[in-house]
Structure formats: C-alpha cells, structure tokens
Amino acid sequence: MAKDSTQQDLPAWFAETRKKGVSVAGNALFTFLRLADLPLQYWLLSSGVGLKLVEKLGGRTIPGVVTLPATAIGLSPYHSLVFGLAIGSAAKQIYWCLGVADNKFDPGFSTMVAAYNTVLNTVNTLLTLWAVTSNRPAVGDSWSTMFTTQPSLALGAGLYGLGLFTEWWCEVQRKRFKQNPANKGKLCTEGLFGLARNINYGGYTLWRAGYSIVCAGLPAGLGMFMFLAGDFSQRAIPLLETYLAKKHWKEVKKEVPYKLFPYIY
C-alpha cells in the first residue's frame, strides 16, 4: 500500500521520533547527558575556566567573579541562581523522558536533544561572565537585594517558572488523557492543551526566554524568544501538523484555534 502523500513529506528522522515505545538505551543516554550538563555549568562558573574562555573569545570579564561572597554551593547568589536554572531544566526534562514521554527516542536523537540544551545553557553561562552582557547586579549581589536592584532578574525568573510549569503540567495532563481508554485515538484538547494546540512548545519558549533574561538581560531574552517562536512556528509545528493531518486535526484546529500561545498565536 502506498504511503499517504502527507506522510511522504515528512523527513525520516521525524517519522522515527513518532514511533511509540521505550528505548532503554536512548532514555539512559538522555538522562546521563542532561545530568552531565550540571557539573559542566558549575565548573564553568566556579573554576575560572569560564572566565578564561570568555577572554580567549575576545570578551572582557567581570572582575572578581570567582572571589565574590559565596553561598553554600560556592557561588555568588547571582550565579547560584543561574546554576539553579540549569538544575530545574535538567530535572524537568529527565522527568519528561522517564515519566511522561511515550515516543521511542533512539540514542542518536536523544543525544541531539540533550546536546542542544547543553549548548544553550553553556552560552547563557558564558554570557553571565562577559561584562558586556552579564545581568549580575552591579550593586548588591545578595539574595536580599538582587531582585530589587535588578528588576529584570525577577521578570526572567518569573517567566522561567511559568514556562517550566506550563511545559511540565500540560505534558502530565496529556499523558493522563491518553491513559483513559475512552480517549483512544483522540488528540488531547483538554486542560492546557485546550488553550493552545502546541502549548508545550510555548512553555519551552517562555522558560528559555526567562533563562536568557536572567543571564544576559532583556535583549538576550527577546532574542531567544524570537528564535524559538520562529523555529516552532515555521518548522516544528508544520511538521507536526503534517503528521497529524489524518487524525481529526481539522476538528482540533476548530476547537483550539491558537497554535503556540493562548489568545496570541
């Protein structure tokens, strides 16, 4: 039997990621790589290697970063916050891989996704050490004054928290929907997925933008938001909608008109 023409338009790698099941090797590799990101980010922040790397790239670093008053983990409050963002992102994605996802990700795809997130985290980490971009408060790098002297930190942390929660909770809701035998063969339009068809992508976009704001200020956050929103709207969503074309997708689009962000797009 010939394949449907819409399915023939899909790249082979995308079709592979839609297969249901569990890849033990892929899940184990993804978990290991996301955990390995944490000592990498800590090493860049605490050892002085990150500062040297910025200098080798031609950047001017922030004086005395490594010798600033330290928290219990040996970093300044600001860089403890930055490291905390890396921890939160790894925890959420590992939970998604092991407890929520039902697609079979082979080791190659798992490596690509993990590496992509590590690259973004590493760029953000280095931007916190570059004097031109760092969003570290110029005065009062302490928990009690950090957010008041640098309000954009509160904005970034808020977007990060909102986006991470949105991406996590909508995926939990969708899994519960699929586990109900009455919903077999249906696409989830309940809960947060009733607000936007790809609200999980919207959540990822928000928390990544918030992460970048904390690290490098509003311009970096806006740049990250535009990059991800453009990539999802021009690449990921069209691929997914092509794949779902035969699964009552027209009815879903009528019921949930927004693609990425509720009441916006």
DADA-V898148 format. One record per backbone hydrogen bond with DSSP energy under -0.5 kcal/mol. NH is the residue of the N-H (numbers start at 1). CO is the residue of the C=O. Records with the same first field share a line. If there is no record, write none. Layout:
BEGIN
NH = CO + CO
END
This chain:
BEGIN
7 = 4
8 = 4
9 = 5 + 6
10 = 7
15 = 11
16 = 12
17 = 13
18 = 14 + 15
19 = 16
21 = 102
24 = 22
27 = 23
28 = 24
29 = 25
30 = 26
31 = 27
32 = 28
33 = 29
34 = 30
35 = 31
36 = 32
37 = 33
38 = 35
39 = 35
40 = 36
41 = 37
42 = 38
43 = 39
44 = 40
45 = 41
46 = 42
47 = 43
49 = 43
50 = 44
52 = 48
53 = 49
54 = 50
55 = 51
56 = 52
57 = 53
58 = 55
59 = 54
61 = 59
62 = 129
65 = 62
68 = 65
71 = 75
74 = 71
77 = 141
80 = 76
81 = 77
82 = 78
83 = 79
84 = 80
85 = 81
86 = 82
87 = 83
88 = 84
89 = 85
90 = 86
91 = 87
92 = 88
93 = 89
94 = 90
95 = 91
96 = 92
97 = 93
98 = 94
99 = 95
100 = 95 + 96
101 = 96
104 = 19
105 = 103
106 = 104
110 = 106
111 = 107
112 = 108
113 = 109
114 = 110
115 = 111
116 = 112
117 = 113
118 = 114
119 = 115
120 = 116
121 = 117
122 = 118
123 = 119
124 = 120
125 = 121
126 = 122
127 = 123
128 = 124 + 125
129 = 125 + 126
130 = 126
131 = 60 + 129
133 = 130
134 = 130
135 = 215
142 = 140
145 = 142
146 = 142
149 = 145
150 = 146
153 = 150
154 = 150 + 151
155 = 151
156 = 152
157 = 153
158 = 154
159 = 155
160 = 156
161 = 157
162 = 158
163 = 159
164 = 160
165 = 161
166 = 162
167 = 163
168 = 164
169 = 165
170 = 166
171 = 167
172 = 168
173 = 169
174 = 170
175 = 171
176 = 172
177 = 173
178 = 174
179 = 175
180 = 176 + 177
181 = 179
183 = 180
184 = 181
186 = 183
193 = 190
194 = 191
195 = 192
196 = 192
197 = 258
198 = 259
199 = 196
201 = 198
202 = 198
203 = 199
204 = 200
205 = 201
206 = 202
207 = 203
208 = 204
209 = 205
210 = 206
211 = 207
212 = 208
213 = 209
214 = 210
215 = 211
216 = 212
217 = 213
220 = 216
221 = 217
222 = 218
223 = 219
224 = 220
225 = 221
226 = 222
227 = 223
228 = 224
229 = 225
230 = 226
231 = 227
232 = 228
233 = 229
234 = 230
235 = 231
236 = 231
237 = 232
239 = 235
240 = 236
241 = 237
242 = 238
243 = 239
244 = 240
245 = 242
247 = 244
249 = 244
252 = 248
253 = 249
254 = 250
255 = 251
256 = 252
259 = 265
264 = 261
265 = 261
END
